[in-house]
Amino acid sequence: MLRYGTPSEVLALEEVATAEPGSGEVRIRVSSITLNFNDLDAMHGRYQTIPLVPPYTPGMEVLGWVEACGPGAEAWMGRRVVAIPTGAQGGYAEAVIASTTMMFEMPTDVPEPEAAAIYMPFHLAWLGLHERGRLQAGETLLVHAGAGGIGSAAVQLGALAGARVIATAGSAQKLALCQALGAEVVIDYRNADFVDAVLDATDGRGVDVAFDTIGGAVTRSTFTCMAFNGRHLMVGFSAGIEAEDTGIVPRPIVFGNLSLCGVCLAYVDDPRQAKQARNGYNFPSHADGEEIHARLLDLVHQGKVRPLVGLELPFASLPAGLEALQRRETVGRVVVRLSDGAKGVAVHRLI
Ligand SMILES: NC(=O)c1ccc[n+]([C@@H]2O[C@H](COP(=O)([O-])OP(=O)(O)OC[C@H]3O[C@@H](n4cnc5c(N)ncnc54)[C@H](OP(=O)(O)O)[C@@H]3O)[C@@H](O)[C@H]2O)c1
């Protein structure tokens, strides 16, 4: 990526030498790239979690095969993996470096492109609903953007946990999809007051858990349809990531008798050691991630959840895929498939 801006204007194709993995890292031969909303925020220069300064290669989620290992990572050689690359960048390429801490094995019996649509959505939804939200069977769950990449996983895991799922989405097609994924009540929040609809659907009680990837005005409205003892999960800021850094007004949380739960997906090798950085971050361990991953793969194998790929594209169409994501036109994940077995020392990457 040459400068901040719209994907089709700032992404360019380049040929570069392959990088070598460092300690605890591997090099992955990428077979599929999964597009993320955060890639867009980074591309526009507004992603503060890991500030990425051009020129850089975007791409924070890949599926592929380990083709080289740094010291300590030798056991991963030849395995098929999903990964968040080192520095949450570099994935829009034929090869990328990733730390084993943020990487999990993907069995070969899970086909592409679905295998590329499991990691971020389902790990994040599990972390939010179960670890942070403590969702219980019989409770009511509100999922915003329920047809999106992350949202479609939250709808499915919520329904599977025995919750009554209410989903919001921005079109009739998206609402139908939410229903097919297990939502009992669906609301087009672009055309209707979702607070009224949620209160109607819950007999005035509100929801026990809200899975909120939107932020801003949607978050503020969601506070007004939470039940007593509700858990509001702050997962994302698709309506404007600037809201991540603006002050939270305590009044609606105090008077709402609700809990505000932050949810951030990242893994570390040793959470206690990571605390020494004194940045206030708390992340689960890679070992915790392995447990979650095994449970999720089990659900995928049993057909109890369905990784959703709404659009599969060739590499050259990657910028168009990002722009469709930006225009709110996509459902599930957008997966960019690379041709199989592109070997060699040179690596094409979108920079
Ligand atoms: N906490 C974490 O660790 C973490 C990790 C990964 C992703 N995330 C967050 O999860 C969210 C979802 O990511 P995703 O990749 O799965 O994207 P996505 O949900 O597939 O796409 C974004 C969706 O958000 C909805 N939306 C509502 N207001 C919007 C607006 N003003 N502009 C654009 N979209 C809007 C749209 O759905 P409708 O048309 O149905 O409204 C749109 O399709 C993002 O906010 C991302 O940053 C958080």
The ligand as an SDF file (V2000), in Angstrom:
LIG
                    3D

 48 52  0  0  0  0  0  0  0  0999 V2000
  -12.3920   -6.9320   18.8190 N   0  0  0  0  0  0  0  0  0  0  0  0
  -11.6380   -7.6020   17.9690 C   0  0  0  0  0  0  0  0  0  0  0  0
  -10.6490   -8.2400   18.3440 O   0  0  0  0  0  0  0  0  0  0  0  0
  -12.0110   -7.6070   16.5150 C   0  0  0  0  0  0  0  0  0  0  0  0
  -11.3790   -8.4990   15.6320 C   0  0  0  0  0  0  0  0  0  0  0  0
  -11.7990   -8.5250   14.3000 C   0  0  0  0  0  0  0  0  0  0  0  0
  -12.8070   -7.6600   13.8760 C   0  0  0  0  0  0  0  0  0  0  0  0
  -13.3630   -6.7940   14.7570 N   0  0  0  0  0  0  0  0  0  0  0  0
  -14.4300   -5.8590   14.3270 C   0  0  0  0  0  0  0  0  0  0  0  0
  -15.5800   -6.5990   13.9390 O   0  0  0  0  0  0  0  0  0  0  0  0
  -16.3220   -5.7980   13.0150 C   0  0  0  0  0  0  0  0  0  0  0  0
  -16.7960   -6.6680   11.8800 C   0  0  0  0  0  0  0  0  0  0  0  0
  -15.7090   -7.0250   11.0640 O   0  0  0  0  0  0  0  0  0  0  0  0
  -15.9370   -7.8840    9.7350 P   0  0  0  0  0  0  0  0  0  0  0  0
  -14.6040   -7.9750    9.0720 O   0  0  0  0  0  0  0  0  0  0  0  0
  -16.6710   -9.1240   10.0740 O   0  0  0  0  0  0  0  0  0  0  0  0
  -16.8660   -6.9290    8.8700 O   0  0  0  0  0  0  0  0  0  0  0  0
  -18.3900   -7.1670    8.4610 P   0  0  0  0  0  0  0  0  0  0  0  0
  -19.2360   -7.2080    9.7020 O   0  0  0  0  0  0  0  0  0  0  0  0
  -18.4930   -8.2940    7.5170 O   0  0  0  0  0  0  0  0  0  0  0  0
  -18.6760   -5.8390    7.6530 O   0  0  0  0  0  0  0  0  0  0  0  0
  -19.0520   -4.6780    8.3030 C   0  0  0  0  0  0  0  0  0  0  0  0
  -20.5970   -4.5980    8.4330 C   0  0  0  0  0  0  0  0  0  0  0  0
  -20.9090   -3.6590    9.4360 O   0  0  0  0  0  0  0  0  0  0  0  0
  -22.1680   -3.0860    9.1600 C   0  0  0  0  0  0  0  0  0  0  0  0
  -22.1040   -1.6340    9.2950 N   0  0  0  0  0  0  0  0  0  0  0  0
  -22.8590   -0.8910   10.1160 C   0  0  0  0  0  0  0  0  0  0  0  0
  -22.5690    0.3910   10.0090 N   0  0  0  0  0  0  0  0  0  0  0  0
  -21.6040    0.4930    9.0850 C   0  0  0  0  0  0  0  0  0  0  0  0
  -20.9020    1.6010    8.5230 C   0  0  0  0  0  0  0  0  0  0  0  0
  -21.1300    2.8710    8.9170 N   0  0  0  0  0  0  0  0  0  0  0  0
  -19.9700    1.3480    7.5740 N   0  0  0  0  0  0  0  0  0  0  0  0
  -19.7250    0.0910    7.1730 C   0  0  0  0  0  0  0  0  0  0  0  0
  -20.3690   -0.9940    7.6830 N   0  0  0  0  0  0  0  0  0  0  0  0
  -21.3040   -0.7860    8.6310 C   0  0  0  0  0  0  0  0  0  0  0  0
  -22.5470   -3.5120    7.7390 C   0  0  0  0  0  0  0  0  0  0  0  0
  -23.5470   -4.5120    7.8540 O   0  0  0  0  0  0  0  0  0  0  0  0
  -25.0820   -4.0610    7.7220 P   0  0  0  0  0  0  0  0  0  0  0  0
  -25.2480   -3.5220    6.3510 O   0  0  0  0  0  0  0  0  0  0  0  0
  -25.8390   -5.3040    7.9660 O   0  0  0  0  0  0  0  0  0  0  0  0
  -25.2620   -3.0130    8.7600 O   0  0  0  0  0  0  0  0  0  0  0  0
  -21.2730   -4.0900    7.1720 C   0  0  0  0  0  0  0  0  0  0  0  0
  -21.5370   -5.1020    6.2200 O   0  0  0  0  0  0  0  0  0  0  0  0
  -15.4190   -4.6530   12.5990 C   0  0  0  0  0  0  0  0  0  0  0  0
  -15.8340   -3.4860   13.2920 O   0  0  0  0  0  0  0  0  0  0  0  0
  -14.0630   -5.0770   13.0850 C   0  0  0  0  0  0  0  0  0  0  0  0
  -13.2270   -4.0030   13.3850 O   0  0  0  0  0  0  0  0  0  0  0  0
  -12.9970   -6.7590   16.0650 C   0  0  0  0  0  0  0  0  0  0  0  0
  1  2  1  0
  2  3  2  0
  2  4  1  0
  4  5  1  0
  4 48  2  0
  5  6  2  0
  6  7  1  0
  7  8  2  0
  8  9  1  0
  8 48  1  0
  9 10  1  0
  9 46  1  0
 10 11  1  0
 11 12  1  0
 11 44  1  0
 12 13  1  0
 13 14  1  0
 14 15  2  0
 14 16  1  0
 14 17  1  0
 17 18  1  0
 18 19  2  0
 18 20  1  0
 18 21  1  0
 21 22  1  0
 22 23  1  0
 23 24  1  0
 23 42  1  0
 24 25  1  0
 25 26  1  0
 25 36  1  0
 26 27  1  0
 26 35  1  0
 27 28  2  0
 28 29  1  0
 29 30  1  0
 29 35  2  0
 30 31  1  0
 30 32  2  0
 32 33  1  0
 33 34  2  0
 34 35  1  0
 36 37  1  0
 36 42  1  0
 37 38  1  0
 38 39  2  0
 38 40  1  0
 38 41  1  0
 42 43  1  0
 44 45  1  0
 44 46  1  0
 46 47  1  0
M  CHG  2   8   1  16  -1
M  END
$$$$
